[in-house]
């Protein structure tokens, strides 16, 4: 008999709502989250059941640190496969923010992909190959810190590393 580990994702910063909302913004992502909450799946399992969109979502979840990983051996295979499981069983939203920031974050989370991609492209170009300090990027693009955080947290091409915004380089999902 195995014990079930209950992990709680605590959202203290309003910009953290963006990845939580984007994790379930399509039917494929929602079903994938539900399956990953119930069982461990390999990249091949996800690709077979959910297609390329599911594999892309898996990479996004991994970037956001929403999934746990472990290696599993499968019969007939020489090497183990990486398998995935949704890391959190509960989300606790504990934040207070001005209405303007809440509105901005919800607008970013629900923005049409076409509109979002323009912002993402601007940020991607601004950070360059080596990345840049968060405040320098915000100032150059004339964005509030909340807006820039929300846009970066929605991205599957950008990430935060310390006080820097950098281009995200994902490990390929098999």
C-alpha positions as CSV (number, residue, x, y, z in Angstrom):
1,X,0.0,0.0,0.0
2,X,1.5,3.3,-1.0
3,X,0.9,6.6,0.7
4,X,-0.4,9.5,-1.4
5,X,1.6,12.6,-1.2
6,X,-0.5,15.8,-1.1
7,X,1.4,18.8,-2.4
8,X,0.0,22.3,-2.3
9,X,0.8,25.0,-4.9
10,X,0.7,28.3,-3.1
11,X,0.1,31.4,-5.3
12,X,1.3,34.4,-3.5
13,X,2.2,36.6,-6.5
14,X,-0.7,37.7,-8.8
15,X,1.4,36.8,-11.8
16,X,1.5,33.2,-10.7
17,X,-2.2,33.0,-11.7
18,X,-1.2,33.1,-15.4
19,X,0.5,29.6,-15.5
20,X,-2.3,28.1,-13.4
21,X,-5.0,29.4,-15.7
22,X,-3.0,28.5,-18.9
23,X,-2.4,25.0,-17.6
24,X,-6.0,24.2,-18.4
25,X,-6.9,26.6,-21.2
26,X,-7.6,24.0,-23.8
27,X,-9.5,20.7,-23.7
28,X,-6.3,18.8,-24.4
29,X,-4.4,20.5,-21.6
30,X,-7.4,20.0,-19.2
31,X,-7.6,16.3,-20.0
32,X,-3.8,15.9,-19.8
33,X,-3.8,17.5,-16.3
34,X,-6.6,15.2,-15.2
35,X,-4.7,12.1,-16.5
36,X,-1.4,13.3,-15.0
37,X,-3.2,13.8,-11.7
38,X,-4.4,10.2,-11.8
39,X,-1.3,8.3,-13.1
40,X,2.2,8.5,-14.4
41,X,2.6,8.8,-18.1
42,X,5.7,8.7,-20.3
43,X,6.3,11.1,-23.1
44,X,5.3,8.3,-25.6
45,X,2.1,7.8,-23.7
46,X,1.3,11.5,-23.9
47,X,2.2,11.7,-27.6
48,X,0.0,8.6,-28.4
49,X,-3.0,9.8,-26.4
50,X,-2.9,13.5,-26.8
51,X,-0.8,14.1,-29.9
52,X,1.7,16.9,-30.5
53,X,-0.4,19.4,-28.6
54,X,-0.2,17.1,-25.5
55,X,3.6,16.8,-25.9
56,X,3.9,20.6,-26.2
57,X,1.7,21.0,-23.1
58,X,3.9,18.5,-21.2
59,X,7.0,20.7,-21.9
60,X,5.1,23.8,-20.8
61,X,4.1,22.0,-17.5
62,X,7.7,21.0,-17.0
63,X,8.9,24.6,-17.5
64,X,6.3,25.8,-14.9
65,X,7.4,23.0,-12.5
66,X,3.8,21.7,-12.3
67,X,4.8,18.1,-13.0
68,X,7.0,15.6,-11.2
69,X,9.2,13.2,-13.1
70,X,10.7,9.7,-12.5
71,X,12.3,7.0,-14.6
72,X,10.5,3.8,-15.3
73,X,11.6,0.6,-16.9
74,X,9.4,-1.0,-19.5
75,X,9.6,-4.5,-20.7
76,X,11.3,-4.9,-24.0
77,X,13.2,-1.6,-23.7
78,X,16.9,-1.2,-23.1
79,X,16.7,2.1,-21.3
80,X,14.2,3.5,-18.8
81,X,11.6,6.1,-19.9
82,X,11.0,9.4,-18.3
83,X,7.5,9.5,-16.8
84,X,5.4,12.4,-15.6
85,X,2.8,13.1,-13.0
86,X,1.1,16.3,-11.9
87,X,3.0,17.5,-8.9
88,X,0.2,19.3,-7.0
89,X,-3.1,18.0,-5.7
90,X,-4.3,21.4,-4.3
91,X,-3.8,25.0,-5.3
92,X,-4.0,27.7,-2.6
93,X,-4.5,31.2,-4.0
94,X,-3.4,33.7,-1.3
95,X,-2.7,37.0,-2.8
96,X,-3.9,40.6,-2.6
97,X,-3.3,43.0,-5.5
98,X,-4.7,46.2,-6.9
99,X,-7.7,45.7,-9.2
100,X,-5.6,47.1,-12.1
101,X,-3.0,44.3,-11.7
102,X,-5.6,41.6,-11.3
103,X,-7.3,42.9,-14.5
104,X,-4.0,42.9,-16.3
105,X,-3.1,39.4,-15.3
106,X,-6.6,38.0,-16.3
107,X,-6.3,39.8,-19.6
108,X,-2.9,38.3,-20.3
109,X,-4.1,34.8,-19.3
110,X,-7.1,35.0,-21.6
111,X,-5.5,37.0,-24.5
112,X,-5.9,35.5,-27.9
113,X,-2.8,33.6,-29.0
114,X,-2.3,35.9,-32.1
115,X,-2.2,39.0,-29.9
116,X,0.0,37.3,-27.2
117,X,2.5,36.2,-29.8
118,X,3.3,39.8,-30.7
119,X,4.2,40.6,-27.1
120,X,6.2,37.3,-26.7
121,X,8.1,38.1,-29.8
122,X,9.0,41.6,-28.6
123,X,10.3,40.2,-25.3
124,X,12.1,37.3,-27.0
125,X,14.0,39.8,-29.2
126,X,14.7,42.2,-26.3
127,X,16.3,39.5,-24.1
128,X,18.5,38.2,-26.8
129,X,20.6,35.0,-26.6
130,X,22.2,35.8,-23.2
131,X,19.1,37.0,-21.4
132,X,18.7,40.3,-19.6
133,X,17.8,41.8,-16.2
134,X,14.0,41.9,-15.7
135,X,13.9,45.6,-14.9
136,X,15.9,46.5,-18.0
137,X,13.5,44.6,-20.2
138,X,10.5,46.1,-18.6
139,X,11.9,49.6,-19.0
140,X,12.9,49.1,-22.6
141,X,9.5,47.8,-23.6
142,X,7.5,50.3,-21.5
143,X,5.8,47.6,-19.5
144,X,4.8,47.4,-15.8
145,X,6.6,44.7,-13.8
146,X,3.3,42.9,-13.4
147,X,2.6,42.9,-17.1
148,X,6.1,41.6,-18.0
149,X,5.9,38.9,-15.3
150,X,2.5,37.7,-16.6
151,X,3.7,37.6,-20.2
152,X,6.9,35.7,-19.4
153,X,5.0,33.2,-17.2
154,X,2.6,32.5,-20.1
155,X,5.4,31.8,-22.5
156,X,6.8,28.5,-23.6
157,X,9.8,30.4,-25.1
158,X,10.8,32.5,-22.1
159,X,11.6,32.0,-18.4
160,X,12.8,33.7,-15.3
161,X,16.1,32.7,-13.8
162,X,16.8,34.8,-10.7
163,X,16.4,38.4,-11.7
164,X,16.8,37.7,-15.4
165,X,14.5,36.9,-18.3
166,X,16.0,34.3,-20.6
167,X,15.0,32.3,-23.6
168,X,13.7,28.9,-22.5
169,X,15.5,25.8,-23.9
170,X,13.4,22.8,-23.3
171,X,14.7,19.3,-23.2
172,X,12.9,17.3,-25.9
173,X,10.1,15.1,-24.7
174,X,10.6,11.6,-26.2
